[in-house]
Each structure stands twice: as structure tokens, then as C-alpha cells.
Amino acid sequence: MVGNIGNPVLDSVDFDKEYDYVIIELSSYMLETLQKNNYISVLGAIFPEHLDWH
């Protein structure tokens, strides 16, 4: 189990192993400081109470 509390999500991915897919849901706050390369990012939703951030 990984997420906002406890073990970091990206520490659970073995980057030396070849994967067909790695799918991780991250908040925009987490994506801002992401230091790993990603090939595709998808913005799922923007809610009015968060428009000041995006």
C-alpha cells in the first residue's frame, strides 16, 4: 500500500525493471515536485474550488 501517507509511490516502482505500463494517480501538488520522467500525464478533473492552483 502506498500513497500520501507512509511509503512514497515512486519508491514502490523498480525503475530497473521493464514494465508494459505503470499507472499511478497523483495530485497536482505531487506532480509539481515529481523528479522522475513520465511519458504521459492525464488531467482527470478540475474542480472550481481548486482553480487558483491550476
PDB file of N, CA, C and O in Angstrom:
ATOM      1  N   MET A   1       0.857  -1.172   0.000  1.00  0.00           N
ATOM      2  CA  MET A   1       0.000   0.000   0.000  1.00  0.00           C
ATOM      3  C   MET A   1       0.902   1.233   0.000  1.00  0.00           C
ATOM      4  O   MET A   1       1.815   1.349   0.818  1.00  0.00           O
ATOM      5  N   VAL A   2       0.641   2.126  -0.902  1.00  0.00           N
ATOM      6  CA  VAL A   2       1.424   3.359  -0.999  1.00  0.00           C
ATOM      7  C   VAL A   2       0.479   4.530  -1.187  1.00  0.00           C
ATOM      8  O   VAL A   2      -0.693   4.341  -1.512  1.00  0.00           O
ATOM      9  N   GLY A   3       0.982   5.736  -0.985  1.00  0.00           N
ATOM     10  CA  GLY A   3       0.138   6.909  -1.179  1.00  0.00           C
ATOM     11  C   GLY A   3       0.678   8.119  -0.460  1.00  0.00           C
ATOM     12  O   GLY A   3       1.885   8.253  -0.260  1.00  0.00           O
ATOM     13  N   ASN A   4      -0.235   9.012  -0.067  1.00  0.00           N
ATOM     14  CA  ASN A   4       0.161  10.262   0.572  1.00  0.00           C
ATOM     15  C   ASN A   4       0.788  10.053   1.945  1.00  0.00           C
ATOM     16  O   ASN A   4       1.604  10.863   2.385  1.00  0.00           O
ATOM     17  N   ILE A   5       0.414   8.980   2.616  1.00  0.00           N
ATOM     18  CA  ILE A   5       0.922   8.715   3.956  1.00  0.00           C
ATOM     19  C   ILE A   5       1.639   7.374   3.931  1.00  0.00           C
ATOM     20  O   ILE A   5       1.102   6.388   3.425  1.00  0.00           O
ATOM     21  N   GLY A   6       2.838   7.334   4.469  1.00  0.00           N
ATOM     22  CA  GLY A   6       3.571   6.067   4.512  1.00  0.00           C
ATOM     23  C   GLY A   6       4.616   5.998   3.425  1.00  0.00           C
ATOM     24  O   GLY A   6       5.434   6.905   3.278  1.00  0.00           O
ATOM     25  N   ASN A   7       4.589   4.925   2.666  1.00  0.00           N
ATOM     26  CA  ASN A   7       5.597   4.693   1.633  1.00  0.00           C
ATOM     27  C   ASN A   7       5.343   5.558   0.405  1.00  0.00           C
ATOM     28  O   ASN A   7       4.223   5.597  -0.104  1.00  0.00           O
ATOM     29  N   PRO A   8       6.384   6.258  -0.081  1.00  0.00           N
ATOM     30  CA  PRO A   8       6.215   7.045  -1.306  1.00  0.00           C
ATOM     31  C   PRO A   8       5.881   6.142  -2.498  1.00  0.00           C
ATOM     32  O   PRO A   8       6.413   5.038  -2.618  1.00  0.00           O
ATOM     33  N   VAL A   9       5.011   6.615  -3.362  1.00  0.00           N
ATOM     34  CA  VAL A   9       4.551   5.832  -4.511  1.00  0.00           C
ATOM     35  C   VAL A   9       5.718   5.405  -5.393  1.00  0.00           C
ATOM     36  O   VAL A   9       5.832   4.229  -5.739  1.00  0.00           O
ATOM     37  N   LEU A  10       6.579   6.338  -5.756  1.00  0.00           N
ATOM     38  CA  LEU A  10       7.646   6.022  -6.700  1.00  0.00           C
ATOM     39  C   LEU A  10       8.723   5.134  -6.107  1.00  0.00           C
ATOM     40  O   LEU A  10       9.496   4.536  -6.855  1.00  0.00           O
ATOM     41  N   ASP A  11       8.801   5.028  -4.781  1.00  0.00           N
ATOM     42  CA  ASP A  11       9.727   4.083  -4.165  1.00  0.00           C
ATOM     43  C   ASP A  11       9.263   2.648  -4.366  1.00  0.00           C
ATOM     44  O   ASP A  11      10.046   1.716  -4.184  1.00  0.00           O
ATOM     45  N   SER A  12       8.018   2.459  -4.732  1.00  0.00           N
ATOM     46  CA  SER A  12       7.464   1.119  -4.932  1.00  0.00           C
ATOM     47  C   SER A  12       7.654   0.614  -6.357  1.00  0.00           C
ATOM     48  O   SER A  12       7.352  -0.544  -6.644  1.00  0.00           O
ATOM     49  N   VAL A  13       8.149   1.462  -7.250  1.00  0.00           N
ATOM     50  CA  VAL A  13       8.363   1.076  -8.641  1.00  0.00           C
ATOM     51  C   VAL A  13       9.843   0.767  -8.833  1.00  0.00           C
ATOM     52  O   VAL A  13      10.698   1.596  -8.518  1.00  0.00           O
ATOM     53  N   ASP A  14      10.147  -0.411  -9.345  1.00  0.00           N
ATOM     54  CA  ASP A  14      11.522  -0.791  -9.657  1.00  0.00           C
ATOM     55  C   ASP A  14      11.853  -0.246 -11.045  1.00  0.00           C
ATOM     56  O   ASP A  14      11.432  -0.817 -12.051  1.00  0.00           O
ATOM     57  N   PHE A  15      12.603   0.853 -11.106  1.00  0.00           N
ATOM     58  CA  PHE A  15      12.872   1.517 -12.377  1.00  0.00           C
ATOM     59  C   PHE A  15      13.906   0.774 -13.224  1.00  0.00           C
ATOM     60  O   PHE A  15      14.124   1.131 -14.382  1.00  0.00           O
ATOM     61  N   ASP A  16      14.545  -0.256 -12.661  1.00  0.00           N
ATOM     62  CA  ASP A  16      15.458  -1.084 -13.447  1.00  0.00           C
ATOM     63  C   ASP A  16      14.714  -2.204 -14.176  1.00  0.00           C
ATOM     64  O   ASP A  16      15.282  -2.861 -15.049  1.00  0.00           O
ATOM     65  N   LYS A  17      13.459  -2.421 -13.824  1.00  0.00           N
ATOM     66  CA  LYS A  17      12.627  -3.453 -14.439  1.00  0.00           C
ATOM     67  C   LYS A  17      11.826  -2.840 -15.582  1.00  0.00           C
ATOM     68  O   LYS A  17      11.414  -1.683 -15.507  1.00  0.00           O
ATOM     69  N   GLU A  18      11.607  -3.616 -16.640  1.00  0.00           N
ATOM     70  CA  GLU A  18      10.810  -3.124 -17.761  1.00  0.00           C
ATOM     71  C   GLU A  18       9.342  -3.487 -17.541  1.00  0.00           C
ATOM     72  O   GLU A  18       9.004  -4.653 -17.340  1.00  0.00           O
ATOM     73  N   TYR A  19       8.483  -2.481 -17.582  1.00  0.00           N
ATOM     74  CA  TYR A  19       7.044  -2.663 -17.418  1.00  0.00           C
ATOM     75  C   TYR A  19       6.348  -2.304 -18.717  1.00  0.00           C
ATOM     76  O   TYR A  19       6.818  -1.445 -19.464  1.00  0.00           O
ATOM     77  N   ASP A  20       5.229  -2.959 -18.988  1.00  0.00           N
ATOM     78  CA  ASP A  20       4.392  -2.529 -20.104  1.00  0.00           C
ATOM     79  C   ASP A  20       3.698  -1.229 -19.738  1.00  0.00           C
ATOM     80  O   ASP A  20       3.613  -0.312 -20.555  1.00  0.00           O
ATOM     81  N   TYR A  21       3.200  -1.150 -18.506  1.00  0.00           N
ATOM     82  CA  TYR A  21       2.503   0.043 -18.025  1.00  0.00           C
ATOM     83  C   TYR A  21       2.757   0.214 -16.535  1.00  0.00           C
ATOM     84  O   TYR A  21       2.891  -0.760 -15.795  1.00  0.00           O
ATOM     85  N   VAL A  22       2.819   1.451 -16.118  1.00  0.00           N
ATOM     86  CA  VAL A  22       2.770   1.802 -14.699  1.00  0.00           C
ATOM     87  C   VAL A  22       1.754   2.928 -14.600  1.00  0.00           C
ATOM     88  O   VAL A  22       1.955   4.002 -15.167  1.00  0.00           O
ATOM     89  N   ILE A  23       0.675   2.687 -13.890  1.00  0.00           N
ATOM     90  CA  ILE A  23      -0.398   3.675 -13.772  1.00  0.00           C
ATOM     91  C   ILE A  23      -0.479   4.110 -12.323  1.00  0.00           C
ATOM     92  O   ILE A  23      -0.707   3.295 -11.430  1.00  0.00           O
ATOM     93  N   ILE A  24      -0.290   5.399 -12.096  1.00  0.00           N
ATOM     94  CA  ILE A  24      -0.299   5.958 -10.746  1.00  0.00           C
ATOM     95  C   ILE A  24      -1.136   7.226 -10.766  1.00  0.00           C
ATOM     96  O   ILE A  24      -0.957   8.078 -11.636  1.00  0.00           O
ATOM     97  N   GLU A  25      -2.041   7.352  -9.820  1.00  0.00           N
ATOM     98  CA  GLU A  25      -2.823   8.580  -9.689  1.00  0.00           C
ATOM     99  C   GLU A  25      -2.114   9.486  -8.694  1.00  0.00           C
ATOM    100  O   GLU A  25      -1.865   9.096  -7.553  1.00  0.00           O
ATOM    101  N   LEU A  26      -1.793  10.694  -9.131  1.00  0.00           N
ATOM    102  CA  LEU A  26      -1.108  11.671  -8.287  1.00  0.00           C
ATOM    103  C   LEU A  26      -1.868  12.985  -8.315  1.00  0.00           C
ATOM    104  O   LEU A  26      -2.498  13.332  -9.314  1.00  0.00           O
ATOM    105  N   SER A  27      -1.803  13.704  -7.222  1.00  0.00           N
ATOM    106  CA  SER A  27      -2.417  15.028  -7.183  1.00  0.00           C
ATOM    107  C   SER A  27      -1.512  16.023  -7.907  1.00  0.00           C
ATOM    108  O   SER A  27      -0.337  15.740  -8.139  1.00  0.00           O
ATOM    109  N   SER A  28      -2.049  17.174  -8.258  1.00  0.00           N
ATOM    110  CA  SER A  28      -1.241  18.206  -8.913  1.00  0.00           C
ATOM    111  C   SER A  28      -0.130  18.691  -7.993  1.00  0.00           C
ATOM    112  O   SER A  28       0.934  19.092  -8.465  1.00  0.00           O
ATOM    113  N   TYR A  29      -0.363  18.659  -6.699  1.00  0.00           N
ATOM    114  CA  TYR A  29       0.676  19.051  -5.745  1.00  0.00           C
ATOM    115  C   TYR A  29       1.841  18.068  -5.791  1.00  0.00           C
ATOM    116  O   TYR A  29       2.998  18.479  -5.706  1.00  0.00           O
ATOM    117  N   MET A  30       1.552  16.792  -5.922  1.00  0.00           N
ATOM    118  CA  MET A  30       2.605  15.784  -6.021  1.00  0.00           C
ATOM    119  C   MET A  30       3.339  15.892  -7.356  1.00  0.00           C
ATOM    120  O   MET A  30       4.558  15.730  -7.408  1.00  0.00           O
ATOM    121  N   LEU A  31       2.607  16.163  -8.427  1.00  0.00           N
ATOM    122  CA  LEU A  31       3.222  16.268  -9.748  1.00  0.00           C
ATOM    123  C   LEU A  31       4.180  17.448  -9.847  1.00  0.00           C
ATOM    124  O   LEU A  31       5.136  17.406 -10.622  1.00  0.00           O
ATOM    125  N   GLU A  32       3.932  18.496  -9.073  1.00  0.00           N
ATOM    126  CA  GLU A  32       4.788  19.679  -9.140  1.00  0.00           C
ATOM    127  C   GLU A  32       6.233  19.350  -8.762  1.00  0.00           C
ATOM    128  O   GLU A  32       7.162  19.922  -9.333  1.00  0.00           O
ATOM    129  N   THR A  33       6.429  18.453  -7.825  1.00  0.00           N
ATOM    130  CA  THR A  33       7.778  18.137  -7.355  1.00  0.00           C
ATOM    131  C   THR A  33       8.285  16.790  -7.873  1.00  0.00           C
ATOM    132  O   THR A  33       9.319  16.306  -7.411  1.00  0.00           O
ATOM    133  N   LEU A  34       7.582  16.187  -8.813  1.00  0.00           N
ATOM    134  CA  LEU A  34       7.976  14.893  -9.359  1.00  0.00           C
ATOM    135  C   LEU A  34       9.315  15.020 -10.074  1.00  0.00           C
ATOM    136  O   LEU A  34       9.477  15.872 -10.947  1.00  0.00           O
ATOM    137  N   GLN A  35      10.269  14.177  -9.708  1.00  0.00           N
ATOM    138  CA  GLN A  35      11.595  14.238 -10.312  1.00  0.00           C
ATOM    139  C   GLN A  35      11.862  13.100 -11.283  1.00  0.00           C
ATOM    140  O   GLN A  35      12.902  13.080 -11.941  1.00  0.00           O
ATOM    141  N   LYS A  36      10.938  12.154 -11.382  1.00  0.00           N
ATOM    142  CA  LYS A  36      11.087  11.051 -12.334  1.00  0.00           C
ATOM    143  C   LYS A  36      10.453  11.458 -13.659  1.00  0.00           C
ATOM    144  O   LYS A  36       9.516  12.256 -13.689  1.00  0.00           O
ATOM    145  N   ASN A  37      10.969  10.905 -14.753  1.00  0.00           N
ATOM    146  CA  ASN A  37      10.392  11.194 -16.068  1.00  0.00           C
ATOM    147  C   ASN A  37       9.104  10.415 -16.261  1.00  0.00           C
ATOM    148  O   ASN A  37       8.994   9.261 -15.845  1.00  0.00           O
ATOM    149  N   ASN A  38       8.150  11.041 -16.883  1.00  0.00           N
ATOM    150  CA  ASN A  38       6.922  10.346 -17.250  1.00  0.00           C
ATOM    151  C   ASN A  38       6.675  10.572 -18.737  1.00  0.00           C
ATOM    152  O   ASN A  38       7.037  11.610 -19.291  1.00  0.00           O
ATOM    153  N   TYR A  39       6.065   9.599 -19.362  1.00  0.00           N
ATOM    154  CA  TYR A  39       5.810   9.686 -20.794  1.00  0.00           C
ATOM    155  C   TYR A  39       4.453  10.285 -21.097  1.00  0.00           C
ATOM    156  O   TYR A  39       4.293  10.991 -22.092  1.00  0.00           O
ATOM    157  N   ILE A  40       3.482  10.013 -20.256  1.00  0.00           N
ATOM    158  CA  ILE A  40       2.131  10.502 -20.481  1.00  0.00           C
ATOM    159  C   ILE A  40       1.553  10.967 -19.158  1.00  0.00           C
ATOM    160  O   ILE A  40       1.664  10.270 -18.150  1.00  0.00           O
ATOM    161  N   SER A  41       0.944  12.128 -19.156  1.00  0.00           N
ATOM    162  CA  SER A  41       0.210  12.614 -17.989  1.00  0.00           C
ATOM    163  C   SER A  41      -1.206  12.932 -18.438  1.00  0.00           C
ATOM    164  O   SER A  41      -1.413  13.447 -19.537  1.00  0.00           O
ATOM    165  N   VAL A  42      -2.172  12.628 -17.598  1.00  0.00           N
ATOM    166  CA  VAL A  42      -3.574  12.874 -17.915  1.00  0.00           C
ATOM    167  C   VAL A  42      -4.172  13.701 -16.803  1.00  0.00           C
ATOM    168  O   VAL A  42      -4.050  13.350 -15.630  1.00  0.00           O
ATOM    169  N   LEU A  43      -4.816  14.792 -17.156  1.00  0.00           N
ATOM    170  CA  LEU A  43      -5.545  15.612 -16.195  1.00  0.00           C
ATOM    171  C   LEU A  43      -6.970  15.106 -16.163  1.00  0.00           C
ATOM    172  O   LEU A  43      -7.703  15.219 -17.145  1.00  0.00           O
ATOM    173  N   GLY A  44      -7.364  14.541 -15.018  1.00  0.00           N
ATOM    174  CA  GLY A  44      -8.670  13.904 -14.927  1.00  0.00           C
ATOM    175  C   GLY A  44      -9.812  14.855 -14.670  1.00  0.00           C
ATOM    176  O   GLY A  44     -10.895  14.678 -15.227  1.00  0.00           O
ATOM    177  N   ALA A  45      -9.600  15.865 -13.836  1.00  0.00           N
ATOM    178  CA  ALA A  45     -10.702  16.764 -13.482  1.00  0.00           C
ATOM    179  C   ALA A  45     -10.150  18.035 -12.846  1.00  0.00           C
ATOM    180  O   ALA A  45      -9.114  18.019 -12.180  1.00  0.00           O
ATOM    181  N   ILE A  46     -10.852  19.112 -13.062  1.00  0.00           N
ATOM    182  CA  ILE A  46     -10.562  20.378 -12.378  1.00  0.00           C
ATOM    183  C   ILE A  46     -11.859  20.826 -11.732  1.00  0.00           C
ATOM    184  O   ILE A  46     -12.885  20.955 -12.399  1.00  0.00           O
ATOM    185  N   PHE A  47     -11.807  21.058 -10.454  1.00  0.00           N
ATOM    186  CA  PHE A  47     -12.985  21.499  -9.719  1.00  0.00           C
ATOM    187  C   PHE A  47     -12.868  22.982  -9.411  1.00  0.00           C
ATOM    188  O   PHE A  47     -11.757  23.461  -9.187  1.00  0.00           O
ATOM    189  N   PRO A  48     -13.972  23.734  -9.390  1.00  0.00           N
ATOM    190  CA  PRO A  48     -13.940  25.183  -9.176  1.00  0.00           C
ATOM    191  C   PRO A  48     -13.172  25.609  -7.920  1.00  0.00           C
ATOM    192  O   PRO A  48     -12.524  26.655  -7.932  1.00  0.00           O
ATOM    193  N   GLU A  49     -13.230  24.837  -6.856  1.00  0.00           N
ATOM    194  CA  GLU A  49     -12.550  25.252  -5.629  1.00  0.00           C
ATOM    195  C   GLU A  49     -11.033  25.102  -5.715  1.00  0.00           C
ATOM    196  O   GLU A  49     -10.325  25.495  -4.788  1.00  0.00           O
ATOM    197  N   HIS A  50     -10.522  24.540  -6.814  1.00  0.00           N
ATOM    198  CA  HIS A  50      -9.083  24.375  -6.968  1.00  0.00           C
ATOM    199  C   HIS A  50      -8.512  25.197  -8.129  1.00  0.00           C
ATOM    200  O   HIS A  50      -7.332  25.059  -8.449  1.00  0.00           O
ATOM    201  N   LEU A  51      -9.304  26.026  -8.747  1.00  0.00           N
ATOM    202  CA  LEU A  51      -8.822  26.763  -9.916  1.00  0.00           C
ATOM    203  C   LEU A  51      -7.688  27.720  -9.592  1.00  0.00           C
ATOM    204  O   LEU A  51      -6.900  28.046 -10.479  1.00  0.00           O
ATOM    205  N   ASP A  52      -7.577  28.179  -8.356  1.00  0.00           N
ATOM    206  CA  ASP A  52      -6.476  29.074  -8.001  1.00  0.00           C
ATOM    207  C   ASP A  52      -5.130  28.357  -8.080  1.00  0.00           C
ATOM    208  O   ASP A  52      -4.099  29.009  -8.244  1.00  0.00           O
ATOM    209  N   TRP A  53      -5.119  27.055  -7.968  1.00  0.00           N
ATOM    210  CA  TRP A  53      -3.869  26.285  -8.039  1.00  0.00           C
ATOM    211  C   TRP A  53      -3.495  25.994  -9.488  1.00  0.00           C
ATOM    212  O   TRP A  53      -2.324  26.094  -9.852  1.00  0.00           O
ATOM    213  N   HIS A  54      -4.463  25.638 -10.312  1.00  0.00           N
ATOM    214  CA  HIS A  54      -4.181  25.225 -11.680  1.00  0.00           C
ATOM    215  C   HIS A  54      -4.156  26.429 -12.577  1.00  0.00           C
ATOM    216  O   HIS A  54      -3.933  26.297 -13.781  1.00  0.00           O
TER     217      HIS A  54
END
